[in-house]
Structures are given as structure tokens and as C-alpha cells.
Amino acid sequence: MRRVSGVRLSGVTKKFDEGEDQVTAVDNVDLDVADHEFMVLLGPSGCGKSTLLRMVAGLEDPTSGEVFIGEQMVNDVAPKDRDIAMVFQSYALYPHKTVRANIEFPLKVRRVPKAERTAEAHRAAEALGLADHMRRKPGQLSGGQRQRVALARAIVRRPAVFLMDEPLSNLDAKLRGDTRTELVDLHRRLDSTFIYVTHDQVEAMTMASRVAVLNQGRLEQVGTPQEVYDHPASVFVAQFIGTPPMNLLPAGLLGGEGVRVGVRPEHLLPAADGAVTARVHQIEHLGHEVLVLAESETAGRLVSRLAPGPDVPVVGDSVRFEVRPADMHRFDATSGMRLP
Ligand code: ATP
């Protein structure tokens, strides 16, 4: 029978002592991760995402609040009894053991019979494209292969919940892309819930079923990648998600008093009667699109994303841009929160 294992955090706070002071790493977070969901915790360095993950793993105790795995409140349950597997950025493989022995190790600890161990390890290795390397030692593998051994070792444990902390950050761009695809595939095939920590919004957007955006220990927004892109709950989310980030106009411009208007680069379009005038100071040709970087006396720095073609301006041009009302994101200038 398969286990149903969502993860629920209720009012979870973590404070660390720092000399006389206390640092609040995680601040009163409520988060419901559904069974079999791929939840990505996203935020800048220091926002508390690793600490949050470590509390789910049991490696850190909450200062207050409760952590549930499935129906069980696990605050007092030891990490090894939590039915989780954790994959970190550093692979922590046994250097003197072969790939096969590394992958089998968690099963050996559980005294799983040898034939079964071998079959399980083989299945995981096949899934991750490691089957040809089973007799090698970690030192004979590339970084990406080692990362996949660490993943395979976690998979054989068949945990209800997978916790991953920046597991792709050591890989080069190509391998990162490939492994991203593998992870999504893996998630589809396994019965596990995934919670994945990253500061890379592209990873979050490409893999997550939902993204939880954290800022200074607080949860800013939880939603599908499309939701957080289309309806960012705050200026912080608006600027953190999307490359290049959303343009934010000075308070009052186009939006009335006390309102900051945001506009995605693809919605900032040249128009003969556009309301914002700016001088082009750089053009970035990316092949499939062109980024126009411009400076406006009223609106500051702006980025516009255009399709390549004869209408793309050149450096030095003065361009008028328009923002259609439907494309405007409106934020409270003081609180930074989205306005209806
Ligand atoms: P990164 O992406 O850089 O790993 P993060 O979002 O995972 O960052 P955390 O590692 O969770 O952030 O740290 C959150 C905050 O808590 C930071 O200000 C950090 O300095 C602080 N912190 C984390 N662990 C400890 C600790 N053991 N003692 C004191 N402060 C800590």
C-alpha cells in the first residue's frame, strides 16, 4: 500500500542565538505541501530556505510551530525515523566504495537481502543513466555523475518525502538542464513528495508544481510557476521571478498616488504615442529575442523584450514605450504588496 505523505508546516519559526542577539531565520511559516507535489522553496541567499528544509528533515528543531509528515506531527521524531531522504549539494559519497556499493548502502544498513539490493540499485542506476558505471569509484566519475549517484542512493530508500538542497549547483549549465529534466521525470515515476530548495528561479519555474517564495524568513507567496509570474503578490516576488526582472516605475507614474506600477519587459512596447520616453543605451541580441536597455528621465532604467526584426531600435534612439492597462501590475508603494 502506498503511503500518503504530504508535509505541513504550521506557524514554524526558527531563531538562532548570535551572541547577545537572535537571528530569526524562519518567521512563522505556514505551508501545505500536498502528497506527491514537487514544491520548490525559492529565495535569495540567507532567506531561510535551507533552515526550513532542515526542520522538515529533523536536523534542526523549530523554536516554535509544528511540522507534520502525513498525519504525524514529527517535531519529536528523529531524522532517521521520518521516512525522508535528503540530497545535498555535496554528494557525500563513500570514495572507496564502487557506485553500486554506494547506491546499495542504505539497503545494506536495513539488512535487505543481497539479491534484492542488487536489483533495486540496478533499477535506480538505469533510471539515472548510471548502469554502465556501476563498478567505478566516485573519483572516476564526473560531477554530474556523482550527483546522480547521490540521487540514486536516495531513491533506493523509497522515501515518502525527498528533500533536496541545491542538488544541482555544482553542475555546469548543460548538465544542470539535463538533470532538471531527469528530476521532473523521476518525480513523475516515484510516489514521493519532493521539496526542493534553490535560489535559482529558472530551476524553480521549470520543475515545480508550486513555488514557495521566501524573503527574510517569511513566506511571500505560494503558487504555480505561472501564478507567481502572472500575479506576483509583492514587489519582491515580482522582481525575483523573471529574467530580466520586472520594470518597476517610480511611485505615482502611470498608477496614481501611492501606487507603483510594474511591467514585464515583454509588455513594455514601443509605440508612437507611448507615455514613457527613454533613450536606448544598450541592445542585447539573444537570437530569439532582443533586450532593449533604456534610461528614462521619469521612469529610470527600463528593459524591453522585443522580437528580432527591422523595428528594433538602435543605441542612442529616443523611444516612446506604452504599457497597456491590462499588463500593469500595481503595488502599494509603501508596503510593496500587490493591489487588486
Ligand atoms: P543559502 O542559499 O545561502 O544557503 P538560505 O536561504 O538557505 O541561504 P539559511 O541557511 O536557511 O538560508 O539561513 C537563514 C538565516 O539564518 C541566515 O541569516 C543565516 O545566517 C542564519 N543561520 C543559519 N544557520 C545558522 C546557525 N546555525 N546559527 C546562526 N545563524 C544561522
Boltz pocket constraint, residues with backbone or C-beta under 6 A from the ligand:
constraints:
  - pocket:
      binder: B
      contacts: [[A, 16], [A, 17], [A, 18], [A, 23], [A, 24], [A, 25], [A, 43], [A, 44], [A, 45], [A, 46], [A, 47], [A, 48], [A, 49], [A, 50], [A, 51], [A, 52], [A, 199]]
      max_distance: 6.0
